[in-house]
């Protein structure tokens, strides 16, 4: 099937061709017709499946086919969990809407609100926003959501993970009841299903891939290594393999900073990206990484969510995530748009149980090996079983055991002991 078969207009087809895309992905094939039909959609799609175009393309066409209103009120609201994802969606809107008279802008926290307010005053058709900044500006009456016809919740599972449920509910109360709702999520947890049931009306279920499966073209590999040897091993792998673009995941912000610093001292350009970094610093880090000025991007899970890095060849799990689903999101950064990719995980003895949970989730056991010179030597020391039948010793004090203390108390009473 081609994009033309989906009923997309010539301006959109022209813009798509400029991006080098020839055929729609499965999620695009399934979701675009449903959006055109005006139905509410509940879609399950992994990262890298082209889900953003699955809702931006039809919404752009719907708006372009309706007369532009003089004031250009917000007609489409797209809610996202992170600044990076919001910025990426806006970039996609600009690319696909290149030949259309549709205005879009983005608002998120971490930067000055003044330029965002200026853009809103000029009038826009599509607003991409993170929940916090959206509610802040709405409370200041800098924007109105009274004429929104289409709502998109993108990466809804991550929004719930980040504690945005209350904000989402507040946003829903600000919107007209008569509107189209689209919810995209990598997984359909109980919480997601409950959220969907609270505002979707007879939704069409769209699934591009089975829930929680990984992209088939990703080569997954595990290195068993002692925890203390991990930094040097990843440096060795990058240098030996001449990896020029690597996304590395750590569990903590401190860990990201420490690893990036270690790589820099070993001649590998690396920058950390996490929640403690300013938005300008995060934007610059991502830009330098894409341009090849930086070889390694060391990120935490939340900071990397929504990052769109075309043709990313390598993803490394420096530390295994505590939540198995996060492994799927992490390695989904590579192997995108049908391209191949490699996902490497460094696993210490303490992380073996976490790896087993991941294997159970994905239904696949990655190839496991050891690197010469970095063989794992750590062992799990079995806990010694306590002999429950052994009588417990009496409590001790400077006066002896409890029995002796009771004797002394009976003899002396409340009087002080004599020398």
LINURNOR-V484441 format. One record per backbone hydrogen bond with DSSP energy under -0.5 kcal/mol. NH is the residue of the N-H (numbers start at 0). CO is the residue of the C=O. E is the energy in kcal/mol with one decimal. If there is no record, write none. Layout:
NH/CO/E  NH/CO/E
This chain:
2/21/-0.7  5/1/-0.5  5/2/-1.0  6/3/-1.8  7/2/-1.1  12/8/-2.5  13/9/-2.6  14/10/-1.8  15/11/-2.7  16/12/-2.1  17/13/-1.6  18/14/-1.0  18/15/-0.6  19/16/-1.3  20/15/-1.6  28/24/-2.5  29/25/-2.0  30/26/-2.3  31/27/-1.9  32/28/-0.5  33/29/-0.6  34/30/-2.2  35/31/-2.4  36/32/-1.6  37/34/-1.5  38/33/-1.9  39/200/-0.5  40/180/-2.1  41/203/-2.6  42/40/-0.6  42/182/-3.1  43/205/-2.9  44/42/-0.6  44/184/-1.6  48/45/-1.2  53/49/-0.9  54/50/-0.7  54/51/-1.1  55/51/-2.6  56/52/-1.4  58/54/-1.6  59/55/-2.4  60/56/-1.9  61/57/-2.5  62/58/-2.3  63/59/-2.2  64/60/-1.7  65/62/-1.0  71/68/-0.8  74/124/-2.2  75/124/-1.9  76/149/-2.6  77/126/-3.0  78/76/-0.6  78/151/-3.1  79/128/-2.3  85/81/-2.0  86/82/-2.7  87/83/-2.1  88/84/-2.4  89/85/-2.0  90/86/-2.0  91/87/-2.1  92/88/-2.4  93/89/-2.5  94/90/-2.0  95/91/-2.9  96/92/-2.4  97/94/-0.9  99/96/-2.0  101/99/-1.4  104/125/-1.8  106/127/-2.2  116/112/-2.6  117/113/-2.3  118/114/-2.0  119/115/-2.0  120/116/-2.1  121/117/-1.2  122/119/-1.2  123/71/-1.3  124/102/-2.1  125/102/-2.2  126/75/-2.9  127/104/-2.4  127/125/-0.5  128/77/-2.8  129/106/-1.4  130/79/-0.6  133/129/-1.9  134/130/-2.3  135/131/-1.9  136/132/-2.4  137/133/-2.1  138/134/-2.2  139/135/-1.2  140/137/-1.3  141/136/-3.0  142/136/-0.6  147/144/-1.2  148/74/-2.3  149/74/-1.9  150/179/-3.0  151/76/-2.7  152/181/-2.9  153/78/-2.6  153/151/-0.7  155/183/-2.5  158/154/-1.6  159/155/-2.0  160/156/-2.0  161/157/-1.9  162/159/-1.6  163/158/-2.6  167/163/-2.9  168/164/-2.2  169/165/-1.8  170/166/-2.3  171/167/-2.5  172/168/-1.3  173/169/-0.6  173/170/-1.4  174/170/-0.5  174/171/-0.9  175/144/-0.6  178/176/-1.3  179/148/-3.0  181/150/-2.7  182/40/-2.9  183/152/-3.0  184/42/-2.3  188/186/-0.6  192/188/-2.4  193/189/-2.1  194/190/-2.3  195/191/-2.9  196/192/-2.2  197/193/-0.9  197/194/-0.8  198/194/-0.7  198/195/-1.0  199/195/-2.7  201/199/-0.6  203/39/-2.8  205/41/-2.5  205/203/-0.6  207/43/-2.1  208/43/-0.5  211/185/-0.6  212/209/-1.5  217/214/-1.5  218/216/-0.5  218/340/-3.1  219/217/-0.7  220/342/-2.6  221/366/-3.3  222/344/-3.0  223/221/-0.5  223/368/-1.9  224/222/-0.6  224/346/-2.1  228/225/-1.2  229/225/-0.6  229/226/-1.2  232/228/-2.1  233/229/-2.5  234/230/-1.6  235/231/-2.2  236/232/-2.6  237/233/-2.2  238/234/-2.2  239/235/-2.9  240/236/-2.3  241/237/-0.5  241/238/-0.5  242/237/-1.8  245/294/-2.1  246/313/-2.2  247/245/-0.6  247/296/-3.0  248/315/-2.9  249/298/-2.2  255/251/-1.7  256/252/-2.3  257/253/-2.6  258/254/-2.3  259/255/-2.3  260/256/-2.1  261/257/-2.1  262/258/-2.4  263/259/-2.2  264/260/-1.8  265/261/-0.6  265/262/-1.1  266/263/-1.4  267/262/-2.5  268/266/-0.6  270/295/-2.0  272/297/-2.5  276/273/-1.7  278/109/-0.7  281/277/-2.3  282/278/-2.6  283/279/-2.4  284/280/-2.3  285/281/-2.2  286/282/-2.4  287/283/-2.9  288/284/-1.9  289/285/-2.4  290/286/-2.0  291/287/-0.7  291/288/-0.7  292/287/-2.0  293/287/-1.5  294/268/-0.9  295/268/-2.0  296/245/-2.5  297/270/-2.5  297/295/-0.6  298/247/-3.3  298/296/-0.7  299/272/-1.3  303/299/-1.8  304/300/-1.0  304/301/-0.5  306/303/-2.1  308/306/-0.7  309/307/-0.6  311/308/-1.2  313/244/-0.9  314/341/-2.3  315/246/-2.7  316/343/-3.2  317/248/-1.3  317/315/-1.2  318/248/-1.2  323/321/-0.6  325/322/-1.4  326/322/-0.6  326/323/-1.3  327/323/-0.9  328/324/-1.8  329/325/-2.5  330/326/-2.5  331/327/-1.2  332/329/-1.8  333/330/-1.6  334/311/-0.7  334/339/-0.6  336/47/-1.5  337/334/-0.5  338/335/-2.3  340/216/-1.4  341/312/-2.4  342/218/-3.0  343/314/-2.9  344/220/-2.4  345/316/-2.5  346/222/-2.8  346/344/-0.7  347/345/-0.5  350/347/-1.2  351/348/-0.9  354/350/-2.2  355/351/-2.2  356/352/-1.6  357/353/-1.7  358/354/-2.5  359/355/-2.1  360/356/-1.7  361/357/-2.7  362/358/-1.7  363/358/-0.8  365/363/-0.7  366/219/-1.3  368/221/-2.5  373/370/-2.7  380/378/-0.6  381/379/-0.7  387/385/-1.2  389/386/-1.3  396/399/-0.6  399/396/-1.7  401/394/-0.7  404/400/-1.9  405/401/-2.1  406/402/-1.8  407/403/-2.2  408/404/-2.4  409/405/-2.0  410/406/-2.0  411/407/-3.1  412/408/-2.2  414/411/-1.8
